């Protein structure tokens, strides 16, 4: 660890202890994140300005906490997380706030063909491969190569054959804050052709962590189409219009409004609610554009998500069951959080009509997403 990193960690510790009283029930301590995993050191890092504060650990590149003001000016924590590395290691749901890779979302039966070779990946979601496997990017200690109050740069070398994927993949992720925006920039290169589809798996509740159901949040998704799924939540390969279905979020509606159709709508029933990829409306394939907007009427908080990705996975917390206890000693209950994961489409290596997710030697994988926090009008 460099002198700069040590000094920053000490400043973080002082900030956590001295400033906690100004925030609602804030509980993080840097010392709870300072340990060794597989011989690599983990820590907690703070990005902070007057409008937003983000706490990140290099274990899994996780967003541990994200604080932003409500309509009364009170800084509240809108991302679910745990208060120690030990709690992350013991969690029943392993993907809280983490970087996901090599391939976010599902790959059918853990198999794909590339350059006339069949690759087999670990099965960790019923009969399918999910979020890079049990030892995916979420379960690795990332190297911190640069950090200051406004950004942190993390790198990880995913070696050839890791979780069944081909090629030595060098990955760099930059978390940064600017005014009221929090951005995630992804970059990767490889020495063999390989699928890649990175995202972040933060669970949000704009009222605050574990502060009730998210079904009364207002949601707009800038997508006229989605990718319907079959058993195991694997896409059918179809691009289906949202019009006339519970998946129409082209205008604001509460997340819970159409969940009364859970038994009558096949897609809702398969997902136990919303757990689907939406095909974003884009002027051009990789242009930065608005993907989704969420408002919590109680706190007044609004989150806009902009992305260069072609899709976004909306998950409504359908499989949360209260078995995990968060950093404020409250349960992560059923539909008390949501995820909006900017991404390419699920199972793209097996779906020739979906946008390409194969990175080849000499190419650079590069994509960015922005989360903007404000107060609703």
C-alpha positions in Angstrom: 0.0 0.0 0.0 1.4 3.4 -1.0 1.9 6.3 1.5 -0.8 8.2 -0.4 -3.3 5.3 0.0 -2.5 5.0 3.7 -3.0 8.7 4.2 -6.2 8.6 2.4 -7.4 5.6 4.4 -6.6 7.5 7.6 -8.5 10.6 6.4 -11.4 8.3 5.6 -11.4 6.8 9.1 -11.4 10.3 10.6 -14.2 11.4 8.3 -16.3 8.4 9.2 -15.9 8.9 12.9 -16.2 12.7 12.9 -18.8 13.2 10.3 -21.1 10.3 11.1 -23.3 12.4 13.4 -24.3 14.6 10.4 -25.8 11.7 8.6 -28.7 9.5 9.3 -27.4 6.5 11.4 -24.2 6.3 9.4 -22.1 3.3 10.7 -19.2 2.5 8.4 -15.7 2.1 9.9 -12.7 1.7 7.6 -11.1 -0.8 10.0 -13.9 -3.3 9.3 -12.8 -3.4 5.6 -9.0 -3.8 6.2 -8.1 -7.4 5.9 -6.4 -9.9 3.6 -8.2 -12.2 1.1 -6.1 -14.7 -0.8 -3.0 -12.7 0.3 -4.4 -9.4 -1.1 -5.3 -6.4 1.0 -8.7 -4.9 1.1 -9.8 -1.5 2.3 -12.5 1.1 2.2 -12.2 4.3 0.1 -14.3 7.5 0.0 -15.2 9.7 -2.9 -16.8 12.9 -1.6 -17.9 16.3 -2.6 -20.7 18.6 -1.3 -23.5 16.7 -3.1 -22.6 13.1 -3.0 -20.5 10.6 -1.1 -19.6 7.1 -2.3 -17.8 4.4 -0.2 -16.1 1.7 -2.2 -14.2 -1.4 -1.3 -11.7 -3.1 -3.6 -13.2 -6.5 -2.6 -15.3 -7.1 -5.7 -15.0 -3.4 -6.5 -18.2 -2.9 -4.5 -20.2 0.2 -3.9 -20.7 -0.2 -0.1 -22.7 3.1 0.5 -23.9 6.0 -1.6 -25.2 9.1 0.3 -27.2 11.9 -1.3 -29.6 14.4 0.2 -33.3 14.2 0.5 -35.7 17.1 0.1 -35.0 18.2 3.7 -31.2 18.2 3.0 -30.6 15.1 5.1 -27.8 12.8 3.7 -29.2 9.3 3.4 -27.8 6.0 2.2 -29.5 4.8 -1.0 -27.4 1.7 -1.7 -27.7 -1.6 0.2 -24.5 -2.9 1.7 -22.8 -4.4 4.7 -20.6 -2.9 7.4 -17.6 -5.3 7.1 -15.8 -7.5 4.6 -16.7 -10.5 6.8 -20.4 -9.7 6.3 -19.9 -9.6 2.5 -18.2 -13.0 2.6 -21.1 -14.5 4.6 -23.9 -12.9 2.6 -26.5 -15.2 1.1 -26.9 -12.9 -1.9 -23.3 -12.4 -3.1 -23.6 -9.6 -5.6 -24.4 -6.5 -3.5 -22.8 -3.4 -5.1 -20.2 -5.4 -6.9 -18.5 -5.3 -10.3 -19.9 -8.1 -12.4 -17.9 -10.0 -15.0 -16.7 -11.5 -17.2 -20.3 -11.8 -18.3 -23.1 -10.0 -16.4 -26.4 -11.8 -16.4 -27.1 -15.4 -17.7 -25.5 -17.7 -20.2 -27.7 -20.6 -21.0 -26.5 -23.9 -19.6 -23.1 -22.4 -19.1 -22.1 -23.0 -22.7 -21.2 -21.0 -25.8 -19.3 -21.7 -29.0 -16.5 -19.4 -30.1 -14.2 -20.0 -33.1 -15.6 -23.5 -33.5 -14.8 -24.4 -29.9 -17.3 -25.2 -27.2 -16.6 -23.5 -23.8 -18.1 -24.7 -20.6 -18.7 -22.3 -17.7 -19.6 -23.1 -14.1 -23.3 -23.5 -13.4 -24.4 -21.4 -10.5 -28.1 -20.3 -11.2 -30.3 -23.4 -11.6 -28.9 -24.9 -14.9 -27.3 -21.7 -16.1 -24.2 -19.5 -15.6 -24.8 -16.2 -13.9 -22.6 -13.1 -13.4 -19.3 -14.7 -14.3 -19.6 -17.7 -11.9 -18.9 -18.2 -8.2 -15.4 -16.8 -8.6 -16.3 -14.0 -10.9 -15.2 -10.4 -10.6 -17.4 -9.9 -7.6 -15.3 -12.3 -5.6 -11.9 -10.9 -6.4 -9.7 -8.3 -4.7 -9.0 -5.5 -7.2 -5.8 -3.5 -7.3 -6.2 0.2 -6.4 -3.8 2.0 -8.9 -5.0 5.5 -8.2 -7.4 7.2 -5.7 -8.3 10.7 -4.6 -11.5 12.4 -3.3 -13.1 12.4 -6.8 -12.1 9.1 -8.3 -10.7 5.6 -7.8 -9.1 3.4 -10.5 -9.3 -0.4 -10.0 -7.6 -3.1 -12.1 -7.9 -6.8 -12.3 -6.2 -9.5 -14.5 -8.6 -12.3 -15.3 -6.4 -15.1 -16.4 -6.9 -17.4 -19.3 -9.3 -20.2 -18.2 -10.7 -18.4 -15.2 -14.3 -19.5 -14.7 -13.9 -21.3 -18.1 -13.4 -18.1 -20.1 -10.7 -17.9 -22.8 -7.9 -15.3 -22.8 -6.0 -13.2 -20.4 -8.4 -10.2 -19.8 -7.0 -7.0 -18.3 -9.7 -5.0 -16.8 -9.8 -1.4 -15.6 -12.7 0.3 -13.9 -12.9 4.0 -12.9 -15.4 5.2 -10.3 -15.7 9.0 -10.3 -17.9 11.7 -8.9 -18.5 15.1 -10.5 -21.1 17.5 -8.9 -24.2 15.3 -8.4 -23.1 12.5 -10.8 -21.5 9.2 -10.1 -19.9 7.5 -13.1 -18.5 4.0 -13.8 -16.1 3.7 -16.8 -15.1 0.2 -17.9 -12.2 -0.8 -20.1 -10.6 -4.1 -21.0 -8.3 -5.8 -23.5 -7.6 -9.5 -24.2 -5.1 -11.8 -25.9 -7.8 -14.3 -27.0 -11.4 -13.7 -28.2 -13.7 -13.8 -25.2 -17.2 -12.7 -24.2 -17.4 -9.7 -22.0 -20.4 -7.9 -20.5 -19.6 -5.9 -17.4 -21.9 -4.1 -15.1 -22.4 -3.0 -11.5 -24.9 -4.8 -9.3 -25.9 -2.0 -6.8 -29.2 -2.5 -5.1 -31.0 0.8 -4.5 -33.8 2.1 -2.3 -34.0 5.9 -2.8 -35.9 6.2 0.5 -32.8 4.7 2.2 -31.4 1.3 2.9 -34.1 -1.1 4.1 -36.7 1.7 4.4 -39.6 -0.2 3.1 -40.9 -1.5 -0.2 -39.7 0.0 -3.5 -43.1 -0.7 -5.1 -44.2 3.0 -4.6 -41.1 4.3 -6.4 -41.9 5.9 -9.7 -40.0 4.4 -12.6 -39.5 5.3 -16.3 -37.4 3.1 -18.6 -36.5 4.6 -22.0 -37.3 1.4 -23.9 -40.0 0.5 -26.3 -38.9 -3.2 -26.3 -37.7 -5.9 -24.0 -36.2 -9.4 -24.4 -38.8 -11.9 -23.2 -37.5 -15.0 -21.4 -38.3 -18.7 -21.0 -37.6 -21.1 -18.2 -34.5 -20.1 -16.2 -34.9 -16.5 -17.4 -32.9 -17.2 -20.6 -34.0 -14.9 -23.5 -36.1 -16.5 -26.2 -34.2 -14.5 -28.8 -37.2 -12.2 -29.5 -37.3 -8.4 -29.2 -40.9 -7.7 -28.0 -42.8 -4.4 -27.8 -43.6 -3.3 -24.2 -46.8 -1.6 -25.3 -49.9 -3.1 -23.7 -47.8 -5.2 -21.3 -46.8 -4.7 -17.6 -43.3 -4.0 -19.0 -44.3 -0.6 -20.4 -42.4 1.9 -18.3 -42.1 4.4 -21.2 -44.1 6.8 -19.0 -43.7 7.1 -15.2 -45.6 4.5 -13.1 -45.0 3.0 -9.8 -42.9 -0.2 -9.8 -45.7 -2.1 -8.1 -48.6 -0.9 -10.2 -48.9 -3.9 -12.5 -47.6 -6.6 -10.2 -51.2 -7.7 -9.6 -50.8 -9.4 -13.0 -48.1 -11.7 -11.6 -50.2 -14.9 -12.2 -51.8 -13.8 -15.5 -48.7 -12.5 -17.3 -46.4 -15.2 -18.3 -43.3 -13.0 -18.3 -44.0 -11.7 -14.8 -44.7 -15.2 -13.5 -41.4 -16.5 -14.9 -39.4 -13.8 -13.2 -41.4 -13.7 -10.0 -41.9 -10.1 -11.0 -39.5 -7.9 -12.9 -36.2 -9.5 -13.8 -35.8 -8.7 -17.5 -33.6 -6.9 -19.9 -35.0 -3.8 -21.6 -33.8 -2.8 -25.1 -33.0 0.9 -24.8 -34.1 3.5 -27.3 -30.8 4.8 -28.8 -30.0 7.3 -31.5 -26.9 5.3 -32.3 -25.6 2.0 -31.0 -23.1 3.2 -28.3 -24.3 6.7 -27.7 -24.6 8.0 -24.2 -28.4 8.3 -23.5 -31.0 8.3 -20.8 -31.8 4.7 -19.8 -34.0 5.1 -16.7 -35.3 7.6 -14.2 -36.5 6.7 -10.7 -38.2 8.9 -8.1 -39.0 8.2 -4.5 -42.0 10.5 -3.7 -41.4 10.3 0.1 -37.8 11.5 0.1 -38.0 13.5 -3.1 -34.8 11.8 -4.4 -34.5 11.3 -8.1 -31.9 9.1 -9.9 -31.2 9.3 -13.6 -29.2 6.6 -15.3 -27.4 7.4 -18.5 -25.4 4.7 -20.4 -23.6 3.8 -23.6 -24.9 0.2 -23.2 -27.7 -1.1 -25.4 -29.7 -2.6 -22.6 -30.6 -2.4 -18.9 -31.7 -5.2 -16.6 -34.5 -4.2 -14.2 -34.7 -6.4 -11.1 -37.4 -5.7 -8.6 -36.0 -7.5 -5.5 -38.2 -10.6 -6.1 -35.8 -13.1 -4.5 -34.8 -11.1 -1.4 -36.1 -12.9 1.7 -34.7 -11.1 4.7 -31.9 -13.6 5.3 -29.2 -10.9 4.8 -28.7 -8.2 7.4 -27.4 -4.9 6.2 -25.1 -2.2 7.6 -27.9 -0.6 9.6 -28.9 -4.0 11.2 -32.0 -4.3 9.2 -33.1 -7.1 6.9 -33.0 -7.0 3.1 -36.6 -7.9 2.6 -38.7 -8.9 -0.4 -39.0 -6.0 -2.9 -37.2 -3.6 -0.6 -34.6 -2.8 -3.2 -34.2 -2.7 -7.0 -31.3 -3.1 -9.4 -31.0 -1.4 -12.8 -27.9 -3.0 -14.4 -26.6 -1.3 -17.6 -25.5 -4.1 -19.9 -25.6 -6.0 -23.2 -28.3 -8.5 -23.4 -28.3 -11.8 -21.5 -27.1 -14.9 -23.3 -25.7 -12.9 -26.2 -23.0 -15.4 -27.1 -25.8 -17.9 -27.9 -28.1 -15.3 -29.6 -26.7 -14.3 -33.0 -29.3 -11.5 -33.5 -28.3 -9.8 -30.2 -25.6 -7.1 -30.2 -22.1 -8.5 -30.2 -20.3 -9.2 -26.9 -17.1 -10.8 -28.2 -13.9 -8.9 -27.6 -11.0 -9.8 -29.8 -7.2 -9.2 -29.5 -6.3 -5.7 -30.6 -9.7 -4.3 -29.7 -10.6 -2.4 -26.5 -13.8 -2.9 -24.6 -14.9 0.5 -23.4 -18.2 1.6 -21.9 -19.5 4.1 -19.4 -22.6 4.6 -17.3 -23.6 7.7 -15.2 -25.9 7.9 -12.2 -27.2 11.4 -11.6 -28.9 12.3 -8.2 -31.2 15.2 -7.8 -34.5 16.2 -6.2 -37.7 15.7 -8.2 -39.7 18.7 -9.4 
